[in-house]
């Protein structure tokens, strides 16, 4: 979280590590990327995303050209943001789905209507809510084929 903060010059702490390339900074950058990017991907159990991010970060850490290293860092950050957006949309869909499942029950626990999981998923309103939230947050809304 703190790694996303900018200083008075509009730069991230990571920008300084990427541009001032020394052996110590390489180690600091590696530790920072592992705790910042990898830990988020681990929390999401996103195996497919890890297969993209780990080689990208490893390439960044072995790159000697400053401009190429900065481009790889920007690419890694934009990929992580993309994954965060997908994860946020998934969590929002699950919340809507859960809300619809719960709406089939009254406060005292007596069942009011019989909706199965498939019906709840289809009628939870995620096809309306998620694109509007994505547009509001500046996320790229993707259409689903199911």
C-alpha positions in Angstrom: 0.0 0.0 0.0 2.7 2.5 1.0 4.6 1.6 -2.1 1.8 3.3 -4.1 2.4 6.7 -2.5 4.1 9.4 -4.4 6.5 12.0 -3.1 6.6 15.7 -3.8 8.1 15.1 -7.2 5.3 12.8 -8.2 7.6 9.7 -8.0 7.0 6.4 -6.3 9.7 4.9 -4.1 9.9 2.1 -6.6 10.9 4.7 -9.3 14.0 5.5 -7.4 14.9 1.9 -7.0 14.5 1.2 -10.7 16.4 4.2 -11.9 19.3 4.2 -9.3 20.5 0.6 -10.1 23.0 -0.7 -7.6 23.4 -4.2 -6.1 21.7 -3.0 -2.9 18.9 -1.4 -4.8 18.4 -4.6 -6.8 17.9 -6.6 -3.6 15.6 -3.9 -2.2 13.6 -3.9 -5.4 13.3 -7.7 -5.5 12.1 -7.8 -1.9 9.6 -4.9 -2.5 8.2 -6.5 -5.6 7.9 -9.9 -3.9 6.0 -8.4 -0.9 4.0 -5.9 -3.0 3.1 -7.8 -6.2 3.5 -11.5 -5.4 1.7 -11.3 -2.1 -1.3 -9.8 -3.7 -1.3 -12.6 -6.3 -0.9 -15.2 -3.6 -3.9 -13.8 -1.7 -6.0 -14.2 -4.8 -4.7 -17.7 -5.5 -4.2 -16.5 -9.1 -1.9 -19.2 -10.5 -2.3 -18.1 -14.1 -1.4 -14.5 -13.3 1.7 -15.6 -11.4 2.9 -17.4 -14.5 2.9 -14.0 -16.2 4.1 -11.8 -13.4 7.0 -13.9 -12.1 9.0 -14.0 -15.4 8.2 -10.3 -16.0 9.6 -9.4 -12.6 12.6 -11.7 -13.0 13.4 -10.1 -16.4 13.1 -6.6 -14.8 15.6 -7.6 -12.1 18.2 -8.9 -14.6 17.9 -6.0 -17.0 20.9 -3.7 -17.1 19.4 -1.0 -19.4 17.8 1.7 -17.4 15.1 2.6 -19.9 14.2 -1.0 -20.6 14.0 -1.7 -16.8 11.7 1.3 -16.3 9.4 0.0 -19.2 9.3 -3.4 -17.6 8.4 -1.9 -14.2 5.6 0.2 -15.8 4.4 -3.0 -17.6 4.4 -5.0 -14.4 2.5 -2.2 -12.5 -0.1 -2.0 -15.3 -0.5 -5.8 -15.3 -1.0 -5.8 -11.6 -3.6 -3.1 -11.9 -5.4 -5.1 -14.6 -5.4 -8.1 -12.3 -6.7 -6.0 -9.4 -9.6 -4.8 -11.6 -10.5 -8.3 -12.6 -10.3 -9.4 -9.0 -12.4 -6.5 -7.8 -15.1 -7.3 -10.4 -15.1 -10.9 -9.3 -15.5 -10.0 -5.7 -18.3 -7.6 -6.5 -20.1 -10.3 -8.5 -19.8 -12.7 -5.6 -21.2 -10.2 -3.2 -24.2 -9.5 -5.5 -24.7 -13.3 -5.9 -24.5 -13.8 -2.2 -27.0 -11.0 -1.6 -29.4 -12.6 -4.0 -29.0 -16.0 -2.3 -29.6 -14.4 1.1 -32.7 -12.6 -0.2 -34.4 -15.9 -0.5 -34.4 -16.2 3.3 -36.3 -14.1 5.8 -34.7 -12.6 8.9 -36.1 -15.4 11.2 -34.5 -18.0 8.9 -37.8 -19.1 7.3 -37.4 -19.7 3.6 -39.5 -17.3 1.4 -38.6 -18.5 -2.1 -36.6 -21.3 -3.6 -33.8 -19.9 -5.8 -31.0 -22.2 -6.6 -27.4 -20.9 -7.1 -27.7 -20.8 -10.9 -30.8 -18.7 -10.8 -29.3 -16.4 -8.3 -26.3 -15.9 -10.4 -28.4 -15.1 -13.4 -30.7 -12.6 -11.6 -28.3 -11.0 -9.2 -27.9 -7.9 -11.4 -24.1 -8.2 -11.9 -24.6 -7.7 -15.6 -25.9 -4.2 -14.9 -23.9 -3.3 -11.7 -20.4 -4.4 -12.7 -20.1 -2.4 -16.0 -21.4 0.7 -14.3 -19.0 0.4 -11.3 -16.2 -0.4 -13.7 -16.9 2.7 -15.7 -17.1 4.8 -12.5 -13.8 3.5 -11.2 -12.0 3.8 -14.6 -11.8 0.0 -15.0 -12.1 -1.6 -18.4 -15.4 -3.4 -18.4 -15.2 -6.8 -20.1 -18.2 -8.6 -21.4 -18.8 -12.2 -20.4 -20.1 -14.8 -22.7 -22.0 -16.8 -20.1 
